[in-house]
């Protein structure tokens, strides 16, 4: 599959919205219960851009098939060199390498931007995401038990980190 990775533009937001809402409605990748509208994604996009955080999209042709971003891990000055990232791909293109390409590009951008540590917080039963993170050099650093709830069940959170600089 021929995939292009580039910085997102506002015209990509309908595709990003569809991917986000599918993850909310059908997975435990995003621990929100309600889908959102385009205005919500526009506000998210503007907030990320205002803070200088990247938003990348994966395209097959002109179609958005995935996106990745990072933002504050914790909103205190001392954590300014650590970010938490997110990578989401459309359900019909999972396990095709698009998530890996997005992750690689996001790691490169974080390194270029002087980020010291990237943190990934993953629902503990999401074996595919945990495996991808391990393959990308992330280490498991902890697991929180029953810290979230979705679809009527308690969820555990696996935390992983990747040190980008010494």
Residue, then its C-alpha position, 0 to 999 in steps of 0.5 A: x500500500x502506497x502511503x504518504x505522511x505529511x503535516x495535517x491541514x484543516x481540510x484533513x479534519x473530516x477524515x480525522x473526525x471519522x477515525x476518531x469517532x470510530x475509535x470512540x464508538x467501537x474500541x477502547x483506544x480512546x476512553x471517551x464515551x461520546x463521539x464529537x463533531x467537526x467543531x470539536x476537532x477544529x478546536x483540538x487542531x487549533x489548540x495543538x497548533x497553538x502549542x506547536x505540537x505536530x499533527x501528521x496524517x497518513x494518506x492513501x491517494x488523497x484519503x486520510x487513513x490515519x493520524x498521529x500527534x503528541x501533546x503535553x504529558x502533564x501540564x507543569x513546566x518541569x514536564x515540558x520535554x516529555x510528551x504523550x502521543x497518539x496514533x490512530x488508523x482507520x479500521x480497514x487499514x489496521x495491520x498494513x504498516x500505516x500506524x508504523x509509518x505514522x509512529x516513525x514520522x512522529x518520533x522523528x518530529x519529536x526528536x527534531x523538536x528536542x523532546x526528551x521522552x515520548x510516553x504512550x498510554x495504552x489499554x492493557x489488552x491492546x496487544x497489537x499497539x503494545x507490540x508496535x510500541x515495543x518494536x519501535x523501541x518503547x519500554x514498558x514502565x508500568x501498568x495501572x489497574x482499573x483506572x478507566x471504564x468503557x463499555x461497562x467494564x474496568x480497563x487497565x492502562x499500560x504505560x510505555x516510554x521512549x527516550x529520544x535524547x541522552 
